[in-house]
Amino acid sequence: MRGEPVSCHRPYPLPRSLVRVMAAAAAVEAAAPMGALWGLVHDFVVGQQEGPADQVAADVKSGNYTVLQVVEALGSSLENPEPRTRARGIQLLSQVLLHCHTLLLEKEVVHLILFYENRLKDHHLVIPSVLQGLKALSLCVALPPGLAVSVLKAIFQEVHVQSLPQVDRHTVYNIITNFMRTREEELKSLGADFTFGFIQVMDGEKDPRNLLVAFRIVHDLISRDYSLGPFVEELFEVTSCYFPIDFTPPPNDPHGIQREDLILSLRAVLASTPRFAEFLLPLLIEKVDSEVLSAKLDSLQTLNACCAVYGQKELKDFLPSLWASIRREVFQTASERVEAEGLAALHSLTACLSRSVLRADAEDLLDSFLSNILQDCRHHLCEPDMKLVWPSAKLLQAAAGASARACDSVTSNVLPLLLEQFHKHSQSSQRRTILEMLLGFLKLQQKWSYEDKDQRPLNGFKDQLCSLVFMALTDPSTQLQLVGIRTLTVLGAQPDLLSSEDLELAVGHLYRLSFLKEDSQSWVAALEASGTLAALYPVAFSSHLVPKLAEELRVGESNLTNGDEPTQCSRHLCCLQALSAVSTHPSIVKETLPLLLQHLWQVNRGNMVAQSSDVIAVCQSLRQMAEKCQQDPESCWYFHQTAIPCLLALAVQASMPEKEPSVLRKVLLEDEVLAAMVSVIGTATTHLSPELAAQSVTHIVPLFLDGNVSFLPENSFLSRFQPFQDGSSGQRRLIALLMAFVCSLPRNVEIPQLNQLMRELLELSCCHSCPFSSTAAAKCFAGLLNKHPAGQQLDEFLQLAVDKVEAGLGSGPCRSQAFTLLLWVTKALVLRYHPLSSCLTARLMGLLSDPELGPAAADGFSLLMSDCTDVLTRAGHAEVRIMFRQRFFTDNVPALVQGFHAAPQDVKPNYLKGLSHVLNRLPKPVLLPELPTAVRIAALQCMHALTRLPTPVLLPYKPQVIRALAKPLDDKKRLVRKEAVSARGEWFLLGSPGS
């Protein structure tokens, strides 16, 4: 406590040591110009001006004055009998020290500390400034040993901290924090007195800003092993009185302290030491049993945190009560969050008991704890109404998942019971529930490894489990089948559990389910399970599944040849998808890929009545297989060097001129079929290593530029393949396949004959005879531009492209193709932030007013902002800057808005459409801060203007827009309400007679 304040009429003398230092300083520095300093001091102390403090601090830092000169100038103020004047003088000195504490010498620090300690006994008006000075001195590097202890003792003895304002209490906490950071060993020399002193400082604190600091100090006291002595309970009481945290931050709180901040900070304290256990656990049990939801959640989460540092000794006396509280919450609560936290706490309790080291003569608390859980839960698993089945199962699984010991104990007790119950119940819904619970326990077994496989608990139940799963797979209930499939997958993931006979039966069931496409859920699940298990058991699937699928494929080909009914075609499609689904192991891929490719050759040879949908289905299966192969470099390269030449050979063969045009071969040249092939080639190329990709590019690029077909299978074609040299339209269409390959290569792969390739692509991109080919050429050109390193060659390619675009956009038959080239080149440059992108975007905006190309130019903004699937993708190694949409928005939306206002009425819809495409693709968190504050009015005006678009386009959106426009009718701004009424009225009239 402070001493009695000094009366106002008596002077308060300086300590003699400080007087002597001041006198010495005055003698040494008599020549120093002090007039300006005296003036600043007078203005601050007497004139009550704040600015001079900063000026004095700046002068000290720059060397114009020393700290002792400041003390000398303040002499009369520091001794003044008026408390407010003394407080003002000390405030100036403290502010200088806060800025200049690094300049102090050790001797100066000693004298200043003695001065400030002495002033802690002064009038209460002086104390805030004294504490600020001590805070500055607590930061001094030159602080001699022993003074930190001296300062804290003085504060503990002289200052009643909780009677101070919040900011001054915060200063005390900062002084303690600074000393704990830099003078830890000195403070520890105080022993438990330091802990007791801090308890007195903190006791009664209410401000959340201070509590965050205080909680951190308590945590450091414990975690850094300060002596708590006999004050453990007192330290617990002074912190636990805030539990659970009940704090709601005021609106517009400038400090930004949230309730969660205080909760986590206090939890870190309460869960920091086992020494709090005997006091904390009863408190947690009490709060869990309360009716307050937030208290339940906080208590369970705190218990979870405590289990990380507690042992059996701390938990032993409280386990029955803890289990009773958790059980009640899981059985009875209506809150999913409370249930989840209760289960998490039970998991942590079991884990804590599992890892504690047992003495030979000690009671095994884990076994007794699990016995109580089993005793209270297992009978619910057998109740006919199954009312508490799931809560009981969740509790058992939470405990079982904590350790291998717990898992073995619970599983060995529960599995026989669940197996028995499955056979007792005949309804599919009840069996599904039981099987789902079994599945949960089986999944837990995957967490633990066993050195001796014979000790695994599942071994004794394997036959019963397999029998039960196979029963589920043949049940007519789809939901039971689904759980059966998932359970089979988990059983298969257990190493060396299933026998070869079990696997053969499992493969047979999956084969049957793979053709139940009318039941899409079971069909999809069966395909996924086949892929998972095929990776684990390739021999079993190669022996028992792939031959059946190969036979099914041959039957399907025969049915297609004969034009059989759609049911057979459906089985054929299921077979294709099953082949790709099981291709998850390199050895299986080498069997399934040739089957799919052979199937395509049958189409090309005319041996099947094929439609485009059949070829697309095969390509989709090939793409899925390529995706699975991406995980394994060996499989990826095998797929690429096997499938890509085959697809190219088929396409080249189909593009050759024939005396009698074949409908079958034309199928391979259709847009949708080529797009499906593009997807396969791109997927098969993206994950190639640069070395292997370089091998492939030396074959594929010469194929298209020089007609070199030597690497293709069955390459005896009737004529040369020359897609760029006046080739037929069929050959030109295959440029899409070249695009798929070269635009998916890694950036560091060198493309041979690049200059010739780029010029050929540029020429073809503006050919009007085949829009599909010209678009593919433009996309390919753009994809290569995007990846090309900056330099002279890139500039040459860009100049060629700009010249081609400008020439084509003039009058003539190639305007549409030139516009497409402009669009794709612009996108390629926008993605990589190339400087020319702004010029090309401006050219695109100019076309919004073009009578012929205006609507297409508006839609072009959607392409610029969208993610593509075939070119300019991150997966295909394109250079895509992460913020390109935001940058495009910032650079171009102002011009679009300005153009909208300046455009004629018939052109305004194009600007609106382009603007909507840009805004639609921008993330809302990015968009909202960019919008101007009059934004509601502008948005309503846009909605009004949209009614000028063609009515058939707008009618599908009419109900949605009218509902959305209802909200601004109640806006607080009159102008907003006015615009809302006008816009909503126009949308109401949309489509009505006479409108």
C-alpha positions, 0 to 999 in steps of 0.5 A, a space after each residue: 500500500 502507498 503511504 499517506 499522500 504528502 500535504 500540498 504546502 510542504 515541498 517533496 525533496 529529491 533523493 540526495 543521490 540524484 541531487 549530487 548527480 544533477 550538481 555534477 552534471 551542472 558543473 560539467 555541462 555548464 556551458 551547454 545552452 539550456 535556455 531552450 530546454 528551460 522554455 520547453 519544460 516551462 511550456 509543458 509543466 506550467 503551460 500544460 502543452 503536450 508538444 514540448 515533451 516530444 521535442 525534448 525527447 527528440 533533442 535528447 535522442 539527437 544529442 542536444 541534451 542529456 537525460 540528466 540535463 532534463 532532470 536538472 531543468 525539471 528540478 523545481 518542478 519535481 520538488 514543487 509542493 503542488 502534486 499536480 505540478 510534481 506529476 506534470 514534471 515526472 510525466 515529462 521525464 517519463 515520456 523522455 525516458 520512454 523514447 530514450 531509455 537505450 541511451 542511459 548509462 548504468 549509473 544513471 539507471 541506478 539513480 533514476 530507479 531510486 528516484 522513481 521507487 521513492 516517488 511511489 510513496 507520493 500523492 496518488 496523482 503522481 503515481 501514473 507518471 511514476 509507473 510510466 517511468 518505471 516501465 521505461 526503465 524496465 526496458 533498459 539494457 543497462 539495468 544493474 542486477 537486483 534492481 528488477 527485484 527492488 522495483 517489483 517489491 516497491 510496487 507490491 508494497 506501495 501500490 494498490 494496483 486495482 484502485 488505479 485506472 485501467 491504463 495504469 494497471 496495464 502499465 504495471 502488467 507491462 513492467 512485470 512482463 518486461 522483467 520476466 522476459 529479461 530478468 527471469 533468474 532474478 525474479 525467481 530468487 524471490 521465490 513464492 513471494 513473487 507469485 504472491 505479489 502478483 496475485 495481489 496485483 491481479 486480484 479483482 481485475 475486470 478489464 479484458 485488455 488487462 486480463 489477456 496480459 495477466 493470463 499470459 503472466 500466469 501462464 509464464 509463471 507456471 510454464 517457466 517453473 517459477 516457485 508457486 510455494 503454498 500459493 497454488 490454490 490462491 493462484 488458481 482462485 485468482 484466475 478460475 474466478 473468470 471461468 467460464 468467460 462471459 464477455 461480449 465485446 461492445 459494438 465497434 470495439 477499437 481494441 478488437 478483443 473477442 470472447 474467444 481470445 479470453 477463453 483460449 488465454 484462460 484455458 491455457 492457464 487452467 490446463 498448464 499444470 497438473 497442480 490445478 487438477 484437484 481444484 479444476 476438475 470439480 469446477 469443470 464437472 459442475 459447469 458441465 452439469 449446468 444448464 448453460 450451453 456455453 459453459 458446457 462447451 468451454 468446460 469440455 474443451 478445457 477438460 480436453 486440454 487438461 488431459 494433455 498434461 494430466 496423468 492417472 494420479 490427477 484423474 483417479 478420484 474424478 473418473 466416475 464423475 467425469 464419465 457420468 457427466 460425459 455420458 449424460 451429455 451424449 445421451 441427453 443433449 440436444 446440441 451436436 456441438 456438446 455431443 462432439 465435445 463430450 466425445 472428444 473429452 472422453 477420447 482424451 481421457 482414455 488416451 491420458 489413461 493409456 499413456 500413463 506409466 503403471 507401477 507393478 503394484 498400481 491399479 490399471 485405471 484404463 481397464 476399470 475405466 473401460 469396464 465402466 464404459 462397456 457396462 453402461 453402453 453395451 446393453 443399449 446395443 441390444 435394446 429392441 427399439 435401438 433408441 440409444 444405439 448410436 449414442 452408445 456406439 459413439 461413446 465406445 468408439 471415442 474411447 476405442 480410438 484413443 489407443 491400441 490397448 483401448 481399441 483391442 479391449 472395446 473391439 473384442 467386447 463389442 464385435 461379438 455383440 454386434 455380429 449377434 445383433 445383425 443376425 437377430 434383426 431381419 429388417 434391412 434398416 436395422 441391419 444397416 444401423 448395426 453394420 454402420 456401427 461395425 464399420 466404425 469399429 473396423 475403421 479404428 483398427 486401421 489406426 494401429 499397427 501390430 507387429 504380430 498379426 496373429 494378435 490382431 483382434 479382427 482375426 478371430 472374427 474375420 469369417 463372420 465379418 466376411 459372411 455378414 458383408 456378403 449378405 449385405 452386398 446381396 440385400 435388395 436394400 441400396 442403403 445396406 449395400 452401400 454400407 456393405 461396400 464401405 465395410 468391404 473396403 475397410 476389411 480389405 485395407 487390413 493387411 493380410 486379413 482376407 484370404 484368396 477365397 475371400 477376395 475371389 468372392 469379394 471381386 465377384 460381388 463387385 463385378 455384379 454391382 458394377 453393372 447395376 447402373 439403374 441403382 446409381 449409388 451402389 454402382 458408383 460405390 462399387 466402382 470406387 471400392 474396386 479401384 481402392 482394392 485393386 491397388 491393394 490386390 492387383 493379382 486377385 483383380 487381374 485373375 478374377 475381374 479383368 477377364 470377365 470385363 474383357 469378355 463383357 467388352 467382346 459381347 458388347 462389341 458383338 451387340 453393337 455390331 448387330 444393333 442390339 437393344 439399349 439394355 445391352 448398350 448400357 452394360 457395355 458402357 458399365 463395362 468401359 467404366 469398370 475397366 477404368 475404375 480398376 486401373 489403379 495398379 501398373 500391372 492392371 493398367 497394362 491389361 486394361 488399356 490395350 482392351 480399351 484401345 482395341 475397342 477403338 480400333 474396332 470402330 475404325 475398322 468398321 467392325 461395329 455400328 458405332 455412334 459418337 456417344 460410344 467413342 466418347 464413352 471410351 475416351 471418358 474411360 481413357 481419361 479416367 484411367 489417365 487420371 489414375 495413372 498420374 499418381 505413378 510415373 511408370 504408369 503415366 509414361 506407359 499410358 502416354 506412349 501407348 495411348 497417345 500414338 494409338 489415338 493419333 493413328 486412329 484420328 489420322 486414319 479417319 482424316 484420310 480421303 476415301 473413295 467411298 466416304 465412311 460414316 464410321 470414320 466420320 464419327 472420329 472427326 466430330 466435334 464432341 469426339 475430338 473434344 473427348 480425345 483432347 481431354 485424354 491427350 491433355 490428361 496423359 501429358 500434364 504429369 509427364 516428367 520434362 525428360 519424357 515429355 521431350 522424347 514425345 514432343 520430337 515425334 508429335 510435332 514433326 507429325 503435324 509439320 512434316 507428316 512423319 507418321 513413323 511412330 504411329 501404329 498401323 501407319 500405312 495411310 493412303 496419302 500424306 498427312 499435311 494438316 497445314 499444307 492445304 490439307 483436307 478439312 478432316 486433317 485440319 480438324 486434328 490440330 485440336 489434338 496437337 493443341 491438347 499435347 503441346 499446351 499440356 507440356 511442362 514449360 521447360 520442354 523445348 518444342 522443335 520447329 517452334 517458329 514454323 509451328 507458330 506461323 502455321 498456327 497463326 495462318 490457320 487461325 484466320 482460315 474461314 473454311 473450318 471454324 473448328 480448326 481455326 479456333 483450335 489453331 488460335 487456342 494452340 497459338 495462345 497456349 504456346 504464347 502464354 508459356 513462351 519466355 519473355 524476349 525477342 522471339 516472343 515479341 516477334 510472335 506477338 507482332 505477327 499476331 497483332 498484324 494478323 488480327 488487325 488485317 482480319 478485323 477489316 472487312 472480309 470473310 475472316 472477321 469472326 476468326 480474327 476476333 477469336 484469335 484476338 480473344 485467345 491471345 488477349 487471355 494468354 497475356 492477361 493470365 501472365 500480366 504481359 504489358 500488351 494485354 492492356 492494349 489488346 483488352 482496349 481493342 476488345 472493348 472497342 469492338 463492343 460498339 461493332 454492329 456485327 461483333 459487339 455481342 460476341 465481344 461482350 461474351 468474350 469477357 466471360 472467356 477472359 475471366 473464366 478457367 478453361 479446361 483444355 488450354 491455359 490451365 494451371 494443370 497444363 503448366 500455363 503461367 496463371 498469376 494468382 490475382 489476375 481477375 482482381 487486376 483485370 477488374 481494377 484495370 478495365 472496369 472503369 473503362 467499361 463503366 465510362 463506355 457504358 455511359 457514353 455508348 448509344 442506347 443500342 450498344 449499352 447492353 453489350 457494355 452491361 453484359 461485358 461488365 456483368 461477366 467481369 463482376 460475376 467471376 470476381 470473388 465477393 470479398 474482393 469485389 465489395 471493397 472496390 465498389 463505390 459508396 453510392 453502389 446501391 443506386 448504381 446497382 439498381 440502375 443497372 438492373 433497370 437498364 437490363 430490361 432493354 435486353 431481349 425479353 426471352 433472355 430475361 424472362 427465366 430470371 424475372 421471379 428471382 430479380 423481383 424477389 431480390 428487388 423487394 429488399 431495397 424498397 425498405 432502404 433508409 435512403 430515399 434515392 435508393 428506394 426511388 431507384 428500387 421502385 423504378 427498376 422493380 416496376 420495369 421487371 414486373 412489366 417484363 413480358 406483359 402485353 404492350 410492354 
